[in-house]
Amino acid sequence: MGSLATAELCDANASLLAKGELRVLQPLFQMYGQCRAFCGPIVTLKVFEDNVLVREVLEAPGDGRVLVVDGGGSMRCALVGGNLGQLAQNMGWAGIVVNGCIRDAYEINGCDIGVRALGCHPLKSNKKGLGEKHVTVNIGGTIIHDGEWLYADSDGILISTIELSL
């Protein structure tokens, strides 16, 4: 699945922006992974300093989808590391957006997926299996629903209620 330029999508969809059907995430995220631009339907996950459900979701076929992990913005541990980056690539995920940290940045940068995160942290997360899948999340004031579409490139990240085209 190809990706569309976020700036062009904003320009071409001013009415969707005005109605809130196309939203721009705050520029909080660092870019990782080999895919600098990616898009796909969203799978949401809400966890806090625990990545058991992240692995569980990434073990399923991605089919070009994007995993959006609301980690509560925690900067105290990593929710995704090199093994999960490789798993996501192998299972066909287009990308991962983490409202939290990753680790093994060098390994993730070698993966053929797109990853966005607040930063890096060397400490691994807890393994209690706590969290929620397929729920509405709020990242930086932007509400994101499971099944919406995400578009990411060097200019930023867009969330849309529908699949977009130019």
LUMMI-702962 format. One record per atom (N, C-alpha, C): residue in three letters; z, x, y. Coordinates in steps of 0.02 Angstrom, whole numbers, plus 50000, padded with zeros to 5 digits. Atoms other than C-alpha are relative to their C-alpha. Layout:
alaZXY...
# end
This chain:
met500005004349941met500005000050000met500005004550061gly500034996149939gly499495007350166gly500524997650050ser499535001949949ser500575006950319ser499634999050066leu500295001449936leu500185000350491leu500435003150055ala499644996849946ala500665008850654ala500464994950035thr499535004749971thr502235000750725thr499844998350072ala500185001449930ala501655002550906ala499434995050003glu500575004750001glu500014993650865glu500234993249977leu499745006550023leu500964980150770leu500374996450055cys499645003149943cys502084977150921cys499494997350051asp500505002149951asp500564976351037asp499634993749977ala500405005550027ala499624964350923ala500414993749985asn499585005750021asn501104952950888asn500544998450052ala499535001449947ala501914949851057ala500334993249992ser499715006850009ser502174931351016ser500545000049947leu499494999550052leu503124935750857leu500625003550026leu499444996449968leu504204947950956leu500404995150044ala499685004749953ala504564934451086ala500414994749962lys499655005150040lys505084922050950lys500545002949955gly499514996850043gly506174934750859gly499795000449927glu500264999650068glu505074934050704glu499785007149982leu500124992850008leu504674952450729leu500535003550042arg499444996649966arg506164963550772arg499935007649993val500024992750000val506324981950814val500715002649989leu499344997050011leu507784991650739leu500145005150055gln499814994849952gln508745002550860gln499815006949972pro500214993350023pro508155020850852pro500605004349980leu499404996650024leu509665026750752leu499855004849942phe500134997150065phe508795033950600phe499625006650002gln500354993750010gln508245051350545gln499494998849944met500525000750050met506655053250441met500075005249945tyr499984995750059tyr506675060350265tyr499444997749952gly500515001750048gly505465060350119gly499315001950025gln500674998049982gln503615064450116gln499614994650036cys500365005549968cys503025047250173cys500304998750069arg499755001049931arg503215047050361arg499894992850023ala500135007149985ala502505029350367ala499994996249934phe499985004250060phe502865015650241phe500154992850019cys499855007049987cys503004996950228cys500064996449933gly499945004150059gly503414983350104gly500514994550008pro499495005250000pro504454968150063pro500695003149991ile499324997249999ile506314970850086ile500444997249944val499445001850044val507694970749956val500635002450035thr499404998149963thr509394970550040thr500595001349954leu499404998150036leu511024978049981leu500545001550051lys499444998649955lys512724978450064lys500555003449959val499494996150035val513944991950006val500415003850052phe499624995749955phe515295002850082phe500275005949960glu499784993750030glu515495020850025glu500004999749924asp500055001050072asp514975015749848asp499264998949984asn500725000650011asn513225018349778asn499804997749931val500175002450067val513315010749603val499444994850003leu500515005249995leu512284995649658leu499345002850026val500624996749976val511035007049747val499615002449940arg500334997650061arg510645015349581arg499744994249958glu500195005850040glu510614998649491glu499354996850026val500605003049970val509314991649612val499405004649992leu500564995350004leu508245007449612leu499765001249928glu500224999550069glu508185007349421glu499504994749980ala500495005350012ala507124991549431ala499335002050032pro500644998349969pro505254992749467pro499984998050074gly500025001249928gly504994994249654gly499414995950023asp500615003849983asp503234987249661asp499845000350075gly500174999149930gly503014994349837gly500504997050048arg499495002949956arg504604986549905arg500405005450034val499574995649961val505844994250027val500724997849991leu499295001550007leu507704995049989leu500355001350067val499614999349938val508764991850145val500734999649980val499304999450019val510544997650115val500434999850063asp499525000249946asp511854991950239asp500645003249974gly499404996350019gly513195005050212gly500544999850053gly499505000949948gly514184999050361gly500005005650052gly500044994549952gly513625014250461gly500485005749985ser499514994950018ser514875025150368ser499685007050002met500214993049996met514705043650406met500475004449959arg499494996350039arg516035048750277arg499775002249931cys500274997950064cys514945050650121cys499274997949996ala500715001650009ala513155049250057ala499924994449950leu500155005550045leu512445033649976leu499385001349957val500614998350037val510795041349918val499945007649999gly500104992850008gly510485058849850gly499335001349967gly500644997950029gly509065068449770gly499824996349937asn500155003550062asn509215060049600asn499764992950014leu500215006849984leu509085042649678leu499335000050037gly500654999449968gly507635048249787gly499455000849948gln500494999150054gln506715054149632gln499914993749959leu500035006350037leu507155038149540leu499594994850039ala500385004849959ala506475027649685ala499265001649997gln500704998050004gln504855037549683gln499724998149932asn500255001450067asn504675035949494asn499934992649985met500015007250013met505015017349497met499554996150048gly500495003349958gly503735013649632gly500264996750063trp499755002549937trp504815010149784trp499625003350057ala500354997149942ala503935012649952ala500485004050043gly499534996549957gly505515017750042gly500704997349994ile499295001849997ile507375016750073ile500235001050072val499694999449935val508265013350237val500754999349989val499284999850013val510115017850235val500384999850067asn499545000349943asn511335012150369asn500635003849978gly499504995450026gly512385027150317gly499665006749990cys500254993150010cys512075044650252cys499675001049932ile500294997450062ile511045053450120ile500285007049989arg499874993050012arg511305070350039arg499415002849961asp500564996850035asp510165082849952asp499354999050040ala500575001249956ala508985081550101ala499385004049978tyr500574995950022tyr507905095750035tyr499644996749941glu500305003450058glu507635086449870glu499664993550022ile500295006349977ile507325069749957ile499355001450039asn500604998349963asn506065078150072asn499425001949955gly500534998650048gly505095083049916gly499754993849964cys500195006250034cys504975064949856cys499454996450039asp500565003649971asp503415054649886asp500204992850017ile499775006449973ile504345040249971ile500215001150072gly499724999549933gly504955036450145gly500744998449998val499285001249997val506815037550181val500225000650073arg499704999749934arg507745033650341arg500754999349990ala499275000350004ala509615036650362ala500295002450066leu499674997949938leu510875039650500leu500095007550003gly499904992750003gly511125057650441gly500135002149930cys499834997050065cys511645068950299cys500745001349995his499304998550013his513345071350220his500045002849929pro499994997050067pro513745082650070pro500424996449948leu499545003350046leu515085071449994leu499674994049966lys500275005850034lys514545059149859lys500464994050010ser499635006249988ser515095041049867ser500454998349941asn499595002750054asn516335031249763asn499554996949947lys500375003050056lys515795023749597lys500394994149972lys499625005950022lys516695006949589lys499564994049985gly500465005650012gly515174995549586gly500114994150046leu499875005449953leu515714985449737leu499424999250048gly500535001449952gly514454977049851gly499654993549983glu500385006250009glu513204962949865glu499265001550004lys500724999450001lys511354961749824lys499684993850029his500425005549976his510024950949908his500374995650051val499625003649949val511134946150056val499725001950069thr500194998549931thr510804945350243thr500455005650025val499624994349973val511324961550328val499875000550075asn500064998949928asn511594966550509asn500035007650011ile500034992849989ile511044984150553ile499855001250074gly500084998549929gly511294989650733gly499854993850042gly500115006249963gly511294971550791gly499384996249979thr500605003450025thr509704966950697thr500164996849933ile499895003750062ile509854953550564ile499395001149955ile500544998850048ile508834957550408ile500134995849938his499955004350059his508504945150267his499625003049942asp500354998150062asp508044949150088asp499334996449999gly500665003050005gly506184946150065gly499575000650064glu500404998849940glu505664950050245glu499595006449989trp500434994150005trp504444964350279trp500245005450048leu499804994349960leu504854981750344leu499385004550010tyr500534995349982tyr503624993350433tyr500345005950035ala499694994149971ala504155011250473ala499495005550009asp500414994049987asp503295026150551asp500395004550048ser499674995349956ser503685040250672ser500264996850064asp499785003449939asp503895027850815asp500614995549989gly499425004350011gly505205016950732gly499934995549939ile499975004650056ile505595002850612ile499974992950025leu500075007049984leu505044984750624leu500204995749940ile499845004950051ile505694969650528ile499624993750019ser500395006049988ser504554954550511ser500154994649949thr499905005650046thr504784937350437thr499404999049954ile500625000750039ile502984938350372ile499655006749993glu500414994050007glu501774951450311glu499525000250059leu500404999349941leu500824958150461leu499335003549985ser500634996450003ser499034963950485ser499755000650072leu500294999249933leu498004969750634leu499344996550004
# end
